[in-house]
Amino acid sequence: MEKLTIQEQDAMLAIWKTGEGNVKLFMEAMTPPVPPYTTVASTIKNLEKKGYLISRMVGNAYLYAPAISEEAYKQKFMGGVVKDYFENSYKELVSFFAQKNKISADELREIIGLIEGKK
């Protein structure tokens, strides 16, 4: 599974939100500024080639659907970020955000509650 470009990520976020659809429908779900139709269509074709989308012909138009869930993508690439930048330690990841004041004590308590609830 290849890492997505920012443009591909933007398209996939709209596709995951929409489910099955066509280019125009995905464009409606994208966060502005939305690229031109031809750019989005090209991005979607690239996503299909990379295996992120499946397509089927309906009438004279293609409908696309995600071939991989958003959860599976996050799991794969967040694991890579943790491995590559945080010595394969989620503790280091959380410490980084705590030191940069990007996570509050309340959020940390909530995370601890989630962890303890899974035991």
C-alpha positions, 0 to 999 in steps of 0.5 A: 500500500503506497502512502497517499499524496496530500491531494489523494488524501483530500480525495479519499477523505471525501470518498470515505465520507461519501461511500460509493459515488462519482467524481462530481459527488466526491467534489461536493464532499471535498473541503474548499478550495476544490480542485478542477474536475479534471484534476479530481478525476485524474486523482481518482484514477490514480487512486484506483491504480494504487488499489485504494478504489474499485470502480464499476460502469453504470450507464456511461459513467463510472462509480467508485468506492473505497477498496480500503477503509479509512481505519485500515489506512490510519492504522497502516500509516500511523504505525509507520509514523510512530516507527519512523519518528518516535522510536516505535513508541506510542508513549514517545508520540504522546510525550511529544504532543504533551511537550508541545502543548498540543494535548491537554491534561483532560485529553490525556485523562480521557485516553487513559480512561479509554485504555483502562476500559479495554483491560 
